[in-house]
Structures are given as structure tokens and as C-alpha cells.
């Protein structure tokens, strides 16, 4: 998982990275959307960084495949 302040996936590789860990559905913050797949797995990721007053873009990246990161959404901090 990569977090960057630029929506361009070609620059996302320079973003702040974190790794996923599996969690239970009860650990997902509410409100949140309900997945439409039958057996969802829930994952969380944490990054060691401060993100004040801006919009950030989250990308998924296969670091072993040399792929362009895929957009997973965005969030805005206060």
C-alpha cells in the first residue's frame, strides 16, 4: 500500500508505504460500505507518517511485479 499526495500512479512509487494485515469485520471503522462479495477478507494498513490538511491517494502496488500502482481511493485529512 502506498500513500501519496499526487493522484498520478506513475509518481506513487515515491509515496509513503505500509503493509496489509488481516483484521476482523468488527475492526472496520463505521460507517463503511458493505462488500458485495460472499466471503470478504478485511485488511488494514498503517503508515508511520503525518498527513495534515490535504487529500491523499492510496495505491496498491505489487513490488515484485514491476507494475504501475493501482488506485484504491483517497482520503482528506483535517
N, C-alpha and C positions, 0 to 999 in steps of 0.2 A: 504494500500500500504506500502510495506517495501523496503528499500534500504539497501544493504549490499555489502561489498567488497568480499564476498565469493559466488561462484556460487552454492554451496550446499544448497538446500532448507531446510535441517534439521538444519542449523545454521542461517537461515534467520530470525527466530523469535527474534534474538537479534539485528536486524538491526534498522535503524532509520525509524520511521513510520510517515505517513501522511494520511490525509483523502481526498476522492474524492469530488469534487464539479462540477456540470454540467456547461458547457460553450457552447457558440455558435460555429458553424463551422468556422466563421471568426476569432475566437480567437486562432485557432490551428496554431502553427508556421509553416511557409513554408520554404523549401519544406517538404511535408509529403505525405504519402501514402493515397490513397482514399479507404475508406472501400467498400467492395463488397456487404454489406448487404443493404437492401432497406431503412430502417429508422434508421440510426445510431444515437446514443446518444454520445455526446462528453463530456469527463470528464478531469479535470486536478487535480493535486495533488501538494502540496508544502510541503517541509520538511525544518525544521529550523536547517540546518547543512551546513558545508563547505566540499566540496568534491574535494580537489586539486589533480591533476596529477595521476589519476588512473582510472581503469574500475570498474564500479559498476553495480550490478544486481538488477533488480526490480522484486518484487514478489507480487502477490495478495494473501490475506490471509483472511479467514473468522474467525475472532477471537471468534465468538460464537460457531463454529462447531468443534474446536479442530483439524482442518485439517492441513496437511503439506502444506506450502505455494506453490503456482503455479507460475512458471516463466512467466514473462511478457516482458522480454527483458533485454537489458543492454545499458549502455552509458559510454563514456570515456570523462573525463574532461581534460582540458589543464592546 
